[in-house]
Amino acid sequence: MTISSDRELVSILPSRPLQDPHLDKEPDSDVHRLSIRGKEILLVGTAHISRDSVDTVQRVIEEERPDTVCLELDQQRYQSLVEPDRWKSLDLVQVIRKGQGAYLLANLALSAFQKKMGLQTGVKPGAELLAAAQTADRCGIEVRLIDRDIRTTLLRAWRKTGLWKKMNLLAALFAGVFETQQVDEEQLARLRQTDTLTAMLDEMGEIMPPVKTILVDERDHYMAHQILESAGEKIVAVVGAAHVPGIIRRLGEENLPDPSELTIIPDKPLYSKILPWAFPVIVLALFVVGFFFADPRKLTDAALAWVLANGLFAALGTVAALGHPLTVISAFIAAPITSLNPTIGAGFVTGLVQAFVAAPTVNDLENVNQDLASLPGWWRNRMTRVLLVFLFSSLGSIAGTLLAFRWLAELI
């Protein structure tokens, strides 16, 4: 296969098959050898929970002895792999205070899905990337992290997706965490085949084009550029198989654009800036109108409905998350107030209270990776329970607010 341009020639070379001489098997189909701009690039497509992928990356690095090993990781995910006990130093209170509870929850949901599948194959998620880093270090080879910052990727996907698609994305994300699916190495081998993955990504592109573009296409561009900028004449790049076709296409471009614009986090959509402020203004305006023109009994009923609907639904959400009794009380008290304050939500209050009154133990922090892989584990572990309290109480307050509008509308 050859990709040509006026000035450059990129070829996938079939020479020197990568094969363990002790194994009776065909040359590794997950490894693509490319020649571009004076560099020899070995692109290794992997499944992040596959034992075969671990063996492949170790073998390729040891046999090829490249100048640089590139990994589909950013600094945060790399630290997560090399420091699996990082949860012990996590300050949940600070996370919630900084408004990063939802981001952490989404990150954990992604990790939980891979963790659960990894348990079925006996391989930890990202084991092949960690193996590549360790092998490179043992061989004295430079390691370069080539993926875009995960927070940037998630925020770009979130802010460039419409409200309805956001709901679909959240539903798919958390459904994947709790879905029961058995996966073995044979199925993983099929998933690593380019045509199968391409079909899956094409389907994703039809359903949620902005998400597919940001999660896959933009990162293909970013990582291809990072690979070309890596030091040395021989490069081994270890990436998820889904990125292989896109990276190969990008490497074949005559003038690959600088990806710096792909690191910019877009501003919040206009509606997301207006709604948090418009909503309290409308509610307060209805109360003011009711005070001057409505029947006093209706005004009293509307005020009572606002307090009870917000408080009860937020409290019920906290109960569903198995929040501490004091957290349930705080949800009931805080929700009617925070619903009128665009700078603070019910989840902010309940998350902080839960983190204080039922702080995660050392055992919770040590077992968080295992607990993420099962539905009961999310409720059993005190750290993830804080995040569930944050989420469910927020959703409860939103539901209560919408319900209370029925009584508020009667004021006019």
C-alpha positions in Angstrom: 0.0 0.0 0.0 1.4 3.4 -1.0 0.2 6.9 -0.2 1.8 9.5 -2.5 1.9 13.2 -2.8 3.9 15.7 -4.9 6.8 16.0 -2.4 6.5 13.0 0.0 6.2 9.3 -0.3 4.7 7.3 2.5 4.8 3.5 2.1 3.7 0.7 4.4 6.6 -1.7 4.1 6.0 -5.5 4.4 9.6 -6.3 4.9 11.1 -7.7 8.1 8.0 -9.2 9.6 7.6 -8.9 13.3 7.4 -12.4 14.5 8.4 -14.3 17.6 10.7 -17.1 16.2 9.5 -19.3 19.1 5.8 -19.0 18.0 4.2 -20.7 15.0 2.2 -17.8 13.8 1.9 -15.3 11.0 3.7 -11.9 11.0 1.9 -9.5 13.4 -1.0 -7.8 11.5 -1.3 -5.2 14.2 2.0 -3.6 13.2 2.3 -1.2 10.3 5.8 -0.2 9.1 5.9 3.2 7.4 8.6 5.3 5.7 8.0 9.0 5.7 10.2 12.1 5.6 13.3 10.2 6.3 11.8 8.4 9.3 10.9 4.8 9.8 7.7 4.6 11.8 6.3 1.4 13.3 2.6 2.0 14.2 1.4 -0.6 16.6 -2.4 -0.9 16.9 -3.6 -2.3 20.2 -6.7 -3.1 22.2 -6.2 -1.5 25.7 -7.2 -4.7 27.6 -5.5 -7.3 25.4 -2.8 -9.7 26.5 -1.7 -10.1 22.9 -1.2 -6.3 22.7 1.1 -6.4 25.7 3.2 -9.1 24.2 3.3 -7.3 20.8 4.5 -3.9 22.0 7.2 -5.5 24.2 8.5 -7.6 21.3 8.5 -4.8 18.8 10.4 -2.4 21.0 13.0 -5.1 22.0 13.5 -6.2 18.4 13.5 -2.8 16.7 15.3 -0.7 19.3 13.8 2.6 18.1 15.1 6.1 18.9 11.8 7.1 20.5 8.7 5.3 21.7 5.5 7.3 21.3 2.5 6.4 23.5 -1.2 7.3 23.1 -1.2 9.0 26.5 -1.3 12.4 28.0 0.5 13.3 31.3 -2.5 12.7 33.5 -3.3 9.3 32.1 0.4 8.3 32.2 0.6 9.2 35.8 -2.5 7.1 36.4 -0.8 4.1 35.0 2.6 4.5 36.7 1.0 5.6 40.0 -2.1 3.3 40.5 -2.4 4.4 44.1 -3.0 8.1 43.1 -6.5 7.9 44.6 -4.9 8.0 48.0 -3.8 11.6 47.5 -7.1 12.8 45.8 -8.8 15.6 47.7 -12.5 15.2 46.9 -13.4 18.4 48.8 -11.1 20.4 46.5 -12.4 18.6 43.4 -16.0 19.6 44.2 -15.1 23.1 45.3 -13.4 23.6 41.9 -16.5 22.5 40.1 -14.8 19.4 38.7 -17.1 16.8 40.1 -18.9 16.1 36.8 -15.6 15.9 34.9 -14.2 13.4 37.5 -17.4 11.3 37.3 -17.3 11.1 33.5 -13.6 10.1 33.7 -14.3 7.4 36.2 -17.2 6.1 34.0 -14.8 5.7 31.1 -12.2 4.0 33.3 -14.8 1.7 34.8 -15.9 0.4 31.4 -12.4 -0.5 30.4 -11.7 -1.9 33.8 -14.7 -4.2 33.7 -13.8 -5.5 30.3 -10.2 -5.9 31.4 -11.2 -8.1 34.3 -12.7 -10.6 31.8 -9.3 -10.9 29.9 -7.1 -10.7 33.0 -5.4 -7.5 31.6 -5.5 -4.1 33.3 -6.7 -1.3 31.0 -3.7 0.4 29.4 -1.4 -2.5 30.3 0.2 -2.4 26.9 1.0 1.3 27.2 2.6 0.8 30.6 4.5 -2.2 29.2 5.8 -0.1 26.3 6.9 2.6 28.7 8.7 0.1 31.0 10.3 -1.7 28.1 11.6 1.5 26.6 13.0 2.6 30.0 14.7 -0.7 30.4 16.2 -0.4 26.9 17.3 3.2 27.5 14.9 4.6 24.8 13.2 8.0 25.1 9.4 7.9 25.8 7.1 10.6 24.4 3.5 11.1 25.3 1.7 12.1 22.2 -2.0 12.3 23.1 -4.0 15.5 23.7 -4.9 16.3 27.3 -7.9 14.3 28.3 -9.7 17.2 30.0 -9.3 19.2 26.8 -10.7 16.4 24.7 -13.7 15.9 27.0 -14.5 19.6 27.2 -14.3 20.0 23.5 -16.6 17.1 22.9 -19.1 18.4 25.5 -19.2 22.0 24.4 -19.4 21.2 20.7 -22.4 18.8 21.2 -26.0 19.9 21.2 -28.1 19.4 24.3 -30.0 16.4 23.0 -26.8 14.7 21.9 -25.3 15.4 25.2 -28.0 13.4 26.9 -27.5 10.6 24.4 -23.8 10.7 25.1 -24.3 10.6 28.9 -26.7 7.7 28.6 -24.4 5.7 26.4 -21.5 6.4 28.7 -23.1 5.2 31.9 -25.0 2.4 30.2 -21.6 1.1 29.1 -20.4 1.1 32.7 -23.2 -1.2 33.8 -23.7 -3.3 30.7 -22.8 -7.0 31.0 -20.6 -8.1 28.1 -18.2 -11.0 27.8 -15.1 -10.3 25.8 -12.3 -12.8 25.1 -9.0 -12.5 23.2 -10.5 -13.9 20.0 -13.1 -11.1 20.0 -10.5 -8.5 20.8 -8.4 -9.8 17.9 -11.4 -9.2 15.6 -11.9 -5.7 17.1 -8.4 -4.8 16.2 -9.1 -5.4 12.5 -9.2 -2.1 10.7 -12.3 -2.7 8.7 -14.4 -3.7 11.7 -13.3 -0.6 13.7 -13.8 1.7 10.7 -17.4 0.5 10.4 -18.0 1.1 14.1 -16.5 4.6 13.8 -18.5 5.4 10.7 -21.7 4.4 12.6 -20.7 6.7 15.5 -20.1 9.5 13.0 -23.6 9.2 11.7 -25.2 9.2 15.1 -22.9 11.8 16.8 -20.6 13.4 14.2 -19.1 16.1 16.5 -18.3 13.5 19.2 -16.6 11.2 16.7 -14.7 14.0 15.2 -13.3 15.2 18.5 -12.7 11.9 20.2 -11.1 10.2 17.2 -10.4 12.4 14.2 -8.8 15.4 16.0 -6.7 13.1 18.1 -5.5 11.3 15.0 -4.3 14.7 13.6 -2.7 15.6 16.9 -0.9 12.3 17.4 0.3 12.1 13.8 1.9 15.5 14.2 3.5 14.5 17.5 4.9 11.3 15.9 6.5 13.3 13.1 8.0 15.8 15.6 9.6 12.9 17.6 13.4 12.7 17.8 15.3 10.0 15.8 15.0 8.2 12.5 13.1 5.1 13.9 9.9 5.6 15.8 7.6 3.1 17.5 4.2 4.5 18.1 1.7 2.5 20.3 -1.9 3.6 19.8 -5.3 2.2 20.0 -6.3 0.3 16.9 -9.2 2.7 16.2 -6.6 5.5 15.6 -4.4 3.5 13.1 -6.3 4.3 9.9 -6.7 8.0 10.7 -3.0 8.4 11.7 -1.8 6.7 8.6 -4.0 9.1 6.5 -2.7 12.1 8.4 1.0 11.0 8.0 0.4 10.8 4.3 -0.6 14.5 4.0 1.8 16.8 2.2 1.5 19.6 4.7 0.1 18.4 8.0 -1.4 21.5 9.7 -0.2 22.5 13.1 -2.7 21.0 15.7 -2.4 23.9 18.2 -6.0 25.0 17.5 -7.1 21.5 18.6 -5.9 22.3 22.1 -8.3 25.3 22.5 -11.3 24.7 24.7 -14.4 26.4 23.1 -16.4 28.9 25.0 -19.7 27.6 26.5 -22.7 27.8 24.2 -24.7 31.0 24.5 -27.7 29.1 25.9 -25.6 27.6 28.7 -24.4 31.0 29.7 -27.9 32.5 29.6 -30.1 29.8 31.1 -28.4 29.6 34.6 -29.2 33.3 35.1 -32.4 33.6 33.1 -34.1 30.8 35.1 -33.7 32.3 38.6 -34.8 35.7 37.2 -38.0 34.2 35.7 -38.8 32.4 39.0 -38.2 35.5 41.1 -40.2 37.6 38.7 -43.2 35.2 39.0 -43.0 35.5 42.8 -42.9 39.3 42.5 -45.9 39.3 40.2 -47.7 36.9 42.5 -47.0 39.1 45.5 -48.7 42.1 43.9 -51.5 40.5 41.9 -52.1 36.9 42.8 -54.3 35.5 45.6 -52.1 35.3 48.8 -53.1 31.7 49.2 -51.8 30.9 45.7 -48.6 32.7 46.5 -48.2 30.7 49.7 -48.9 27.4 47.8 -46.4 28.3 45.1 -43.7 29.1 47.7 -44.4 25.9 49.6 -44.4 23.9 46.3 -41.0 25.4 45.4 -39.5 24.4 48.7 -41.0 20.9 48.9 -40.5 19.9 45.3 -36.8 21.0 45.2 -36.0 19.8 48.7 -37.8 16.5 48.5 -36.5 15.5 45.1 -32.9 16.5 45.9 -33.2 14.5 49.2 -34.6 11.5 47.3 -31.7 11.7 44.9 -29.3 11.7 47.8 -31.1 8.7 49.4 -30.8 6.9 46.0 -27.0 7.5 46.2 -27.0 6.1 49.8 -26.0 9.5 51.2 -25.5 10.0 54.9 -28.6 11.2 56.8 -27.0 14.6 57.4 -26.4 14.8 53.7 -30.0 14.1 53.0 -31.1 16.9 55.3 -28.6 19.3 53.7 -30.0 18.4 50.3 -33.6 19.2 51.4 -32.4 22.6 52.9 -30.0 23.6 50.2 -31.9 22.7 47.0 -34.6 25.4 47.2 -31.9 28.0 47.7 -29.3 26.8 45.2 -32.0 26.5 42.5 -32.1 30.3 42.5 -28.4 30.7 42.6 -26.6 30.1 39.2 -23.2 30.0 40.8 -23.8 27.0 43.0 -25.8 23.8 42.7 -27.4 21.4 45.1 -24.7 18.8 44.2 -22.0 21.2 45.3 -23.5 21.4 48.8 -24.4 17.7 49.2 -21.0 16.6 47.8 -19.1 18.6 50.3 -21.3 17.5 53.2 -21.0 13.8 52.2 -17.2 14.2 51.8 -17.0 15.6 55.4 -19.4 13.3 57.2 -18.6 10.1 55.4 -15.0 10.6 54.2 -13.4 7.9 52.1 -11.3 5.5 54.1 -7.9 4.1 53.1 -9.6 0.9 52.1 -11.9 2.8 49.8 -9.0 4.5 48.1 -7.1 1.3 47.7 -10.0 -0.6 46.2 -11.5 2.1 44.0 -10.2 0.6 40.8 -11.8 -2.8 41.6 -15.1 -1.2 42.9 -15.5 0.8 39.6 -15.9 -2.4 37.7 -19.2 -3.4 39.3 -22.5 -1.7 39.8 -22.7 -2.3 43.6 -19.1 -1.1 43.9 -20.0 2.4 43.0 -22.3 2.6 46.0 -20.1 0.5 48.3 -17.0 2.7 47.8 -17.2 5.9 49.8 -15.2 7.9 47.2 -17.5 7.1 44.3 -20.5 7.5 46.6 -19.6 11.1 47.1 -19.8 11.6 43.3 -23.1 9.7 43.1 -24.5 12.0 45.8 -23.3 15.0 43.8 -25.0 13.7 40.6 -28.2 12.3 42.0 -29.0 15.3 44.2 -28.3 17.7 41.3 -30.7 15.7 39.1 -33.3 15.6 41.9 -33.1 19.4 42.3 -33.6 19.9 38.6 -36.6 17.6 38.5 -38.1 19.4 41.5 -37.6 22.7 39.9 -39.4 21.7 36.7 -42.3 20.2 38.8 -42.7 23.3 40.9 -43.2 25.4 37.8 -46.8 24.1 37.6 -47.7 26.0 40.8 -45.6 29.0 39.8 -47.4 29.3 36.5 -50.7 29.6 38.4 -49.5 32.9 39.9 -50.1 34.6 36.5 
